[in-house]
Structures are given as structure tokens and as C-alpha cells.
């Protein structure tokens, strides 16, 4: 995952992995999608996260998933 997209700070949201420059945990994005909400719903509820950043995080997670699957 690109470090510029996400960060972890013990002083912000108890150290949860958040979108850089926000207090929005990355887990929220995955929870929304798992709960059958759309990316649009997530972006509407968390306007501090840009569409480009959310998509980049999803693309990075996908790339990591496929890279790990090939190695296994």
C-alpha cells in the first residue's frame, strides 16, 4: 500500500489505519463495501476522502492480494 494514501498514528483514532490527512479509518471503506453499500455511499458519508484516494487504496489492496496469491 502506498504510504501517502494511508497512515497510522497512535494519537489519531487510537492508531487505526486511516486515510492520510483524515480521521477516517480505512476499515470503514471495506465495511461499507462488505455491507453492500456503494463507493458513492462511502464518499458521501466521508467527504474528506477523495474518490481518487479511495480507488487507489482499493487498487493497492487488490494488487497486494493477487501478488500474495501468486506467491502461495
N, CA, C and O atoms as a GROMACS GRO file, in nm:
protein
  288
    1UNK      N    1   0.086  -0.117   0.000
    1UNK     CA    2   0.000   0.000   0.000
    1UNK      C    3   0.091   0.123   0.000
    1UNK      O    4   0.187   0.129   0.076
    2UNK      N    5   0.060   0.218  -0.083
    2UNK     CA    6   0.140   0.340  -0.091
    2UNK      C    7   0.128   0.418   0.040
    2UNK      O    8   0.016   0.448   0.084
    3UNK      N    9   0.241   0.453   0.103
    3UNK     CA   10   0.235   0.523   0.231
    3UNK      C   11   0.162   0.656   0.225
    3UNK      O   12   0.104   0.698   0.325
    4UNK      N   13   0.163   0.724   0.112
    4UNK     CA   14   0.097   0.854   0.102
    4UNK      C   15  -0.055   0.842   0.112
    4UNK      O   16  -0.123   0.941   0.142
    5UNK      N   17  -0.110   0.726   0.086
    5UNK     CA   18  -0.255   0.706   0.088
    5UNK      C   19  -0.310   0.684   0.227
    5UNK      O   20  -0.421   0.726   0.259
    6UNK      N   21  -0.231   0.619   0.311
    6UNK     CA   22  -0.277   0.579   0.443
    6UNK      C   23  -0.170   0.608   0.547
    6UNK      O   24  -0.052   0.622   0.513
    7UNK      N   25  -0.211   0.618   0.671
    7UNK     CA   26  -0.114   0.632   0.780
    7UNK      C   27  -0.174   0.579   0.909
    7UNK      O   28  -0.295   0.560   0.922
    8UNK      N   29  -0.085   0.557   1.003
    8UNK     CA   30  -0.125   0.510   1.136
    8UNK      C   31  -0.055   0.597   1.239
    8UNK      O   32   0.067   0.609   1.239
    9UNK      N   33  -0.132   0.657   1.326
    9UNK     CA   34  -0.079   0.745   1.430
    9UNK      C   35  -0.151   0.711   1.559
    9UNK      O   36  -0.274   0.717   1.565
   10UNK      N   37  -0.077   0.676   1.663
   10UNK     CA   38  -0.142   0.638   1.789
   10UNK      C   39  -0.229   0.750   1.848
   10UNK      O   40  -0.315   0.723   1.931
   11UNK      N   41  -0.206   0.873   1.805
   11UNK     CA   42  -0.284   0.986   1.856
   11UNK      C   43  -0.412   1.011   1.775
   11UNK      O   44  -0.495   1.093   1.815
   12UNK      N   45  -0.427   0.941   1.664
   12UNK     CA   46  -0.545   0.960   1.578
   12UNK      C   47  -0.622   0.829   1.572
   12UNK      O   48  -0.569   0.726   1.531
   13UNK      N   49  -0.748   0.834   1.613
   13UNK     CA   50  -0.838   0.718   1.609
   13UNK      C   51  -0.774   0.594   1.673
   13UNK      O   52  -0.786   0.483   1.622
   14UNK      N   53  -0.706   0.615   1.785
   14UNK     CA   54  -0.643   0.508   1.863
   14UNK      C   55  -0.547   0.423   1.780
   14UNK      O   56  -0.529   0.304   1.806
   15UNK      N   57  -0.485   0.484   1.680
   15UNK     CA   58  -0.386   0.413   1.599
   15UNK      C   59  -0.443   0.332   1.485
   15UNK      O   60  -0.371   0.256   1.422
   16UNK      N   61  -0.573   0.348   1.457
   16UNK     CA   62  -0.633   0.276   1.344
   16UNK      C   63  -0.570   0.326   1.214
   16UNK      O   64  -0.532   0.443   1.204
   17UNK      N   65  -0.560   0.239   1.117
   17UNK     CA   66  -0.509   0.276   0.985
   17UNK      C   67  -0.610   0.369   0.920
   17UNK      O   68  -0.725   0.329   0.898
   18UNK      N   69  -0.570   0.493   0.889
   18UNK     CA   70  -0.661   0.594   0.836
   18UNK      C   71  -0.614   0.646   0.702
   18UNK      O   72  -0.496   0.636   0.667
   19UNK      N   73  -0.706   0.702   0.628
   19UNK     CA   74  -0.670   0.773   0.507
   19UNK      C   75  -0.587   0.894   0.549
   19UNK      O   76  -0.626   0.965   0.642
   20UNK      N   77  -0.476   0.918   0.483
   20UNK     CA   78  -0.387   1.027   0.518
   20UNK      C   79  -0.461   1.160   0.518
   20UNK      O   80  -0.536   1.192   0.426
   21UNK      N   81  -0.437   1.237   0.624
   21UNK     CA   82  -0.496   1.369   0.636
   21UNK      C   83  -0.640   1.368   0.685
   21UNK      O   84  -0.706   1.473   0.685
   22UNK      N   85  -0.689   1.252   0.726
   22UNK     CA   86  -0.826   1.241   0.775
   22UNK      C   87  -0.827   1.163   0.906
   22UNK      O   88  -0.724   1.115   0.952
   23UNK      N   89  -0.945   1.153   0.963
   23UNK     CA   90  -0.968   1.067   1.079
   23UNK      C   91  -1.059   0.951   1.038
   23UNK      O   92  -1.129   0.894   1.122
   24UNK      N   93  -1.056   0.916   0.911
   24UNK     CA   94  -1.143   0.811   0.857
   24UNK      C   95  -1.063   0.681   0.847
   24UNK      O   96  -0.970   0.671   0.768
   25UNK      N   97  -1.100   0.581   0.927
   25UNK     CA   98  -1.031   0.452   0.918
   25UNK      C   99  -1.054   0.385   0.781
   25UNK      O  100  -1.165   0.389   0.726
   26UNK      N  101  -0.949   0.326   0.729
   26UNK     CA  102  -0.958   0.254   0.602
   26UNK      C  103  -1.059   0.140   0.614
   26UNK      O  104  -1.127   0.106   0.517
   27UNK      N  105  -1.068   0.082   0.733
   27UNK     CA  106  -1.163  -0.027   0.756
   27UNK      C  107  -1.305   0.014   0.721
   27UNK      O  108  -1.385  -0.069   0.678
   28UNK      N  109  -1.338   0.142   0.740
   28UNK     CA  110  -1.474   0.189   0.707
   28UNK      C  111  -1.506   0.164   0.560
   28UNK      O  112  -1.618   0.126   0.526
   29UNK      N  113  -1.410   0.187   0.472
   29UNK     CA  114  -1.433   0.165   0.329
   29UNK      C  115  -1.468   0.019   0.304
   29UNK      O  116  -1.565  -0.011   0.234
   30UNK      N  117  -1.390  -0.071   0.360
   30UNK     CA  118  -1.416  -0.214   0.339
   30UNK      C  119  -1.546  -0.257   0.405
   30UNK      O  120  -1.617  -0.342   0.351
   31UNK      N  121  -1.578  -0.200   0.520
   31UNK     CA  122  -1.705  -0.231   0.586
   31UNK      C  123  -1.823  -0.188   0.500
   31UNK      O  124  -1.922  -0.260   0.488
   32UNK      N  125  -1.813  -0.070   0.442
   32UNK     CA  126  -1.921  -0.022   0.354
   32UNK      C  127  -1.941  -0.118   0.237
   32UNK      O  128  -2.053  -0.158   0.207
   33UNK      N  129  -1.833  -0.153   0.172
   33UNK     CA  130  -1.843  -0.240   0.054
   33UNK      C  131  -1.891  -0.380   0.092
   33UNK      O  132  -1.970  -0.440   0.020
   34UNK      N  133  -1.844  -0.430   0.203
   34UNK     CA  134  -1.888  -0.561   0.251
   34UNK      C  135  -2.036  -0.559   0.287
   34UNK      O  136  -2.108  -0.658   0.268
   35UNK      N  137  -2.082  -0.446   0.338
   35UNK     CA  138  -2.221  -0.431   0.377
   35UNK      C  139  -2.313  -0.397   0.261
   35UNK      O  140  -2.429  -0.360   0.283
   36UNK      N  141  -2.264  -0.408   0.142
   36UNK     CA  142  -2.340  -0.386   0.018
   36UNK      C  143  -2.372  -0.239  -0.009
   36UNK      O  144  -2.463  -0.208  -0.086
   37UNK      N  145  -2.298  -0.150   0.054
   37UNK     CA  146  -2.308  -0.008   0.021
   37UNK      C  147  -2.215   0.017  -0.096
   37UNK      O  148  -2.123  -0.060  -0.122
   38UNK      N  149  -2.238   0.125  -0.166
   38UNK     CA  150  -2.155   0.157  -0.281
   38UNK      C  151  -2.039   0.249  -0.241
   38UNK      O  152  -2.036   0.306  -0.132
   39UNK      N  153  -1.945   0.259  -0.332
   39UNK     CA  154  -1.837   0.355  -0.313
   39UNK      C  155  -1.895   0.495  -0.302
   39UNK      O  156  -1.846   0.578  -0.224
   40UNK      N  157  -1.998   0.522  -0.378
   40UNK     CA  158  -2.064   0.653  -0.372
   40UNK      C  159  -2.119   0.680  -0.232
   40UNK      O  160  -2.106   0.792  -0.181
   41UNK      N  161  -2.180   0.579  -0.170
   41UNK     CA  162  -2.231   0.595  -0.033
   41UNK      C  163  -2.118   0.631   0.062
   41UNK      O  164  -2.132   0.721   0.145
   42UNK      N  165  -2.007   0.560   0.050
   42UNK     CA  166  -1.892   0.586   0.136
   42UNK      C  167  -1.842   0.728   0.117
   42UNK      O  168  -1.820   0.800   0.215
   43UNK      N  169  -1.824   0.769  -0.007
   43UNK     CA  170  -1.771   0.902  -0.036
   43UNK      C  171  -1.866   1.012   0.012
   43UNK      O  172  -1.822   1.118   0.056
   44UNK      N  173  -1.995   0.986   0.003
   44UNK     CA  174  -2.093   1.083   0.051
   44UNK      C  175  -2.086   1.098   0.203
   44UNK      O  176  -2.097   1.209   0.256
   45UNK      N  177  -2.067   0.986   0.273
   45UNK     CA  178  -2.062   0.989   0.418
   45UNK      C  179  -1.927   1.035   0.474
   45UNK      O  180  -1.919   1.079   0.589
   46UNK      N  181  -1.823   1.025   0.393
   46UNK     CA  182  -1.688   1.064   0.435
   46UNK      C  183  -1.626   1.156   0.331
   46UNK      O  184  -1.535   1.116   0.259
   47UNK      N  185  -1.674   1.279   0.322
   47UNK     CA  186  -1.629   1.371   0.217
   47UNK      C  187  -1.482   1.411   0.226
   47UNK      O  188  -1.427   1.467   0.131
   48UNK      N  189  -1.417   1.384   0.338
   48UNK     CA  190  -1.275   1.416   0.349
   48UNK      C  191  -1.187   1.318   0.273
   48UNK      O  192  -1.068   1.342   0.255
   49UNK      N  193  -1.245   1.206   0.227
   49UNK     CA  194  -1.172   1.108   0.146
   49UNK      C  195  -1.209   1.133   0.000
   49UNK      O  196  -1.326   1.132  -0.036
   50UNK      N  197  -1.108   1.154  -0.082
   50UNK     CA  198  -1.135   1.177  -0.224
   50UNK      C  199  -1.161   1.045  -0.296
   50UNK      O  200  -1.117   0.939  -0.253
   51UNK      N  201  -1.233   1.054  -0.404
   51UNK     CA  202  -1.260   0.936  -0.488
   51UNK      C  203  -1.127   0.873  -0.532
   51UNK      O  204  -1.111   0.751  -0.528
   52UNK      N  205  -1.034   0.957  -0.574
   52UNK     CA  206  -0.906   0.907  -0.623
   52UNK      C  207  -0.831   0.829  -0.514
   52UNK      O  208  -0.771   0.725  -0.542
   53UNK      N  209  -0.835   0.880  -0.393
   53UNK     CA  210  -0.767   0.811  -0.283
   53UNK      C  211  -0.835   0.679  -0.250
   53UNK      O  212  -0.767   0.578  -0.232
   54UNK      N  213  -0.967   0.678  -0.243
   54UNK     CA  214  -1.039   0.553  -0.213
   54UNK      C  215  -1.011   0.448  -0.320
   54UNK      O  216  -0.986   0.332  -0.288
   55UNK      N  217  -1.015   0.488  -0.445
   55UNK     CA  218  -0.989   0.393  -0.554
   55UNK      C  219  -0.845   0.345  -0.550
   55UNK      O  220  -0.818   0.227  -0.573
   56UNK      N  221  -0.752   0.434  -0.521
   56UNK     CA  222  -0.611   0.395  -0.513
   56UNK      C  223  -0.589   0.294  -0.401
   56UNK      O  224  -0.510   0.200  -0.416
   57UNK      N  225  -0.657   0.312  -0.288
   57UNK     CA  226  -0.645   0.216  -0.178
   57UNK      C  227  -0.701   0.080  -0.220
   57UNK      O  228  -0.640  -0.023  -0.192
   58UNK      N  229  -0.816   0.080  -0.286
   58UNK     CA  230  -0.874  -0.047  -0.333
   58UNK      C  231  -0.783  -0.114  -0.436
   58UNK      O  232  -0.765  -0.236  -0.432
   59UNK      N  233  -0.726  -0.037  -0.526
   59UNK     CA  234  -0.637  -0.093  -0.627
   59UNK      C  235  -0.510  -0.149  -0.563
   59UNK      O  236  -0.461  -0.254  -0.604
   60UNK      N  237  -0.457  -0.079  -0.463
   60UNK     CA  238  -0.339  -0.128  -0.393
   60UNK      C  239  -0.369  -0.258  -0.318
   60UNK      O  240  -0.287  -0.350  -0.318
   61UNK      N  241  -0.485  -0.264  -0.255
   61UNK     CA  242  -0.525  -0.386  -0.184
   61UNK      C  243  -0.541  -0.502  -0.282
   61UNK      O  244  -0.500  -0.614  -0.253
   62UNK      N  245  -0.601  -0.475  -0.398
   62UNK     CA  246  -0.618  -0.579  -0.499
   62UNK      C  247  -0.482  -0.627  -0.549
   62UNK      O  248  -0.460  -0.748  -0.560
   63UNK      N  249  -0.393  -0.536  -0.578
   63UNK     CA  250  -0.260  -0.573  -0.627
   63UNK      C  251  -0.187  -0.659  -0.524
   63UNK      O  252  -0.121  -0.757  -0.559
   64UNK      N  253  -0.199  -0.623  -0.398
   64UNK     CA  254  -0.133  -0.700  -0.292
   64UNK      C  255  -0.192  -0.839  -0.280
   64UNK      O  256  -0.120  -0.937  -0.262
   65UNK      N  257  -0.325  -0.848  -0.290
   65UNK     CA  258  -0.395  -0.976  -0.283
   65UNK      C  259  -0.347  -1.069  -0.394
   65UNK      O  260  -0.316  -1.186  -0.369
   66UNK      N  261  -0.342  -1.018  -0.516
   66UNK     CA  262  -0.302  -1.100  -0.628
   66UNK      C  263  -0.152  -1.136  -0.621
   66UNK      O  264  -0.113  -1.246  -0.659
   67UNK      N  265  -0.070  -1.044  -0.574
   67UNK     CA  266   0.072  -1.073  -0.559
   67UNK      C  267   0.094  -1.184  -0.456
   67UNK      O  268   0.177  -1.272  -0.476
   68UNK      N  269   0.020  -1.178  -0.347
   68UNK     CA  270   0.034  -1.281  -0.244
   68UNK      C  271  -0.021  -1.415  -0.293
   68UNK      O  272   0.034  -1.520  -0.259
   69UNK      N  273  -0.127  -1.413  -0.372
   69UNK     CA  274  -0.186  -1.538  -0.422
   69UNK      C  275  -0.093  -1.607  -0.519
   69UNK      O  276  -0.084  -1.730  -0.519
   70UNK      N  277  -0.022  -1.533  -0.600
   70UNK     CA  278   0.071  -1.591  -0.697
   70UNK      C  279   0.188  -1.657  -0.625
   70UNK      O  280   0.237  -1.762  -0.666
   71UNK      N  281   0.232  -1.595  -0.517
   71UNK     CA  282   0.347  -1.647  -0.443
   71UNK      C  283   0.312  -1.770  -0.361
   71UNK      O  284   0.402  -1.847  -0.327
   72UNK      N  285   0.187  -1.792  -0.330
   72UNK     CA  286   0.149  -1.902  -0.242
   72UNK      C  287   0.148  -2.035  -0.310
   72UNK      O  288   0.118  -2.137  -0.247
   0.00000   0.00000   0.00000
